[in-house]
Amino acid sequence: MNGGSIGSRTAPASDAPPKPMSPSERLDAIDVLRGLALFGVLAMNIVTIFRVSIFAPFLPNAGPLDRAVDAVLTVAVGFKAVALFSLLFGVGLAIQFERLADNARRMILLVRRLVVLLAIGLVHLYLIWDGDILVEYALAGFVVLPFLGGARWLMAGAALLLLGLYVTMLLFPPIVPLPSAAGMAALAADATRAYGTGGFFDVLAFRIREVPAIFPLHVMAFPCTIALFLVGAFVWRSGFLRRASANRRLLFVVAIFGILLGGGLSLVAAGQELFDWPSLGRAHFPVEQLGAVVLALGYAAAVIAAVNLSGGRRMLGWAAPLGRMALTNYLAQSVICGWIFYGYGLGRFGRLGVAATLAIGIFVYLAQVVFSAWWLRRYRFGPVEWLWRSCMYGVPQPMRATINLAIMRATAAD
């Protein structure tokens, strides 16, 4: 970061051999947004998947504090954090595509980037945690790549079509059916035994068995993931993010509209569970998912607008290092949570309420805030980001940062 507008720096194409974006070329507003979204992802993952089986989203006999915390997470966080990450991944793909415009090997490099992400995701999925999202992101990235060089109207049209397919898919027979209610109950009971008391290889064996049961959830989400990638790429191609400082007023309007409308839809979707409101019937899923996407867009606009104000830059700048190391931090969260909840570690699976689990998540996140800032004062990339980029470009990237300390000192002096 430097003394200029935190959302105004771009990454121009170069005739030099392709290389990763330097810290001074990055869009800091995107890093801040990614770092904040990382908390939402951790909050939902630790509460709904690490704490208990994905097929048993809440513990019986939860107390009033747990119910209140769960309600806030459901309405305000839920799918919204994942939607933000998906939007930002699309932005990142579009930035990479643009930066490599003068390179004849552009598509080869981008395909290699996604192949490496797929490999990292498969290791994560089977050896660490089966709630992985990286495999889905890599596969969705392959679908989106051909759109990056196309017309913007094509990207927008495809995104709208896929979002429409996603929100109406429950009206049609499932492509891959979920387990039955009895099957889910059996999986939840087996998960409590395997994850709560098993050793590493017991957990590994159950995880391999559980992955096919979770697969239908990824099939359901796949159209939405592609759509959000396309929306993110479309926003970047429009030039809106590069002119964020000049568009602050419009950003705040989008933020207010998105938060009010998206929050309202999310509240209505959760109304039956939280307030015993009448059921929405078949409209529940479309209302819930549209609310999540609109609210995520509202969050994104609010953060980008705030970061382009000097006060917002000072208030939110701490999240930028987290965002720059998002892949490392995401994988580290899985390793840490696995040790906390699984039998080869502390074995807290199925034994903690929502509030206590969220408190653990907040502690982990704060530790990552400190660690990320410390690491990037010394190195250009997070460890996994360095591996990802080195494999993409085919040569080890320079890791030590000789300028990062000066940059961060200048930021602190702002």
Secondary structure as UniProt FT lines:
FT   TURN            6..7
FT   HELIX           23..25
FT   HELIX           28..45
FT   HELIX           46..50
FT   TURN            54..55
FT   TURN            60..61
FT   HELIX           64..72
FT   HELIX           73..77
FT   TURN            78..79
FT   HELIX           80..99
FT   TURN            100..102
FT   TURN            104..105
FT   HELIX           106..123
FT   HELIX           124..128
FT   TURN            130..131
FT   HELIX           134..144
FT   HELIX           145..147
FT   TURN            148..149
FT   HELIX           152..168
FT   HELIX           169..171
FT   HELIX           181..197
FT   HELIX           200..237
FT   TURN            238..240
FT   HELIX           241..247
FT   HELIX           248..269
FT   HELIX           271..275
FT   HELIX           281..283
FT   HELIX           284..307
FT   HELIX           310..316
FT   TURN            317..318
FT   HELIX           319..324
FT   HELIX           326..341
FT   TURN            343..346
FT   TURN            349..350
FT   HELIX           354..376
FT   TURN            377..378
FT   HELIX           383..393
FT   HELIX           404..413
//
